[in-house]
Amino acid sequence: MKDKNQLFIKLIGKRSLKPNTPVDIIEGKTYNDSLIIPITTFKDGVIKGEDVPVQEGYYKYKGDIVITGNNLEVSLLFDNYDDKKLEPSPWNGQYKLVNR
């Protein structure tokens, strides 16, 4: 995805609703969600998590995003400096690239 001279990766996926009752667990309802990642640097098919900008007040990323052909693999961690631990992003996984 490109807007003016800025590149973005838009991840789209289904997420499970948080169950409030046992019936919710059985029904397993989902919703569509998306994440837009601005790309500032890109070298040899790898985007370093440290190079992904985040809004003020949010944890910075560690890890990377790797593009090979039409495949994209997200392996990002949140650098939770408050609790001194790295937490995996819920968007980690493999995706197919589609140019829009």
Secondary structure by P-SEA (a helix, b strand, c coil): cccccbbbbbbbbbbbcccccaaaaaabbbbbbbbbbbbccccccccccccccccccbbbbccbbbbcccbbbbbbbbccccccbbbbbccbbbbbbbcc
